[in-house]
Amino acid sequence: MSQIGSITNKVLSNHKQIIERTNNTLGNDNSTGNFSAKMEKALDSVADAQKIAADTTRNFELGLENDLTKVMINQQISSLGFQLTLNTRNKVLSAYKDIMSMPV
């Protein structure tokens, strides 16, 4: 039972870290800024998440990192960020094409 308790505590700790990191990345930023600055910040955060995932994966492979759940969670965060970025790009490109095909 103690192993289950320690695993549960690790998962809850990682869950809290993910929530804190997400809030820091996305922010509760209600300031008015331009779209390009917000997109640049979002792309930088996705790049940072990918770097963190690559570093933790490399450290796990080298035996420097022992927490597999941390590695997997960082990989999922990186993957979700990339998918969101890709879907956003596709929507913006689709909107651009729609606007360009409108008759003047």
Number of C-alpha atoms within 10 A of each C-alpha: 5 7 8 9 10 11 12 12 12 15 15 12 11 16 14 12 12 15 11 13 13 14 12 12 17 13 10 9 10 6 6 7 9 8 9 9 10 13 12 11 14 16 15 13 18 22 15 14 23 20 15 17 22 16 15 22 20 14 14 16 11 10 9 11 15 13 11 12 13 19 20 14 16 23 20 15 18 22 16 14 19 17 13 13 16 12 12 12 12 12 12 12 12 12 12 11 11 10 10 10 9 7 5 4
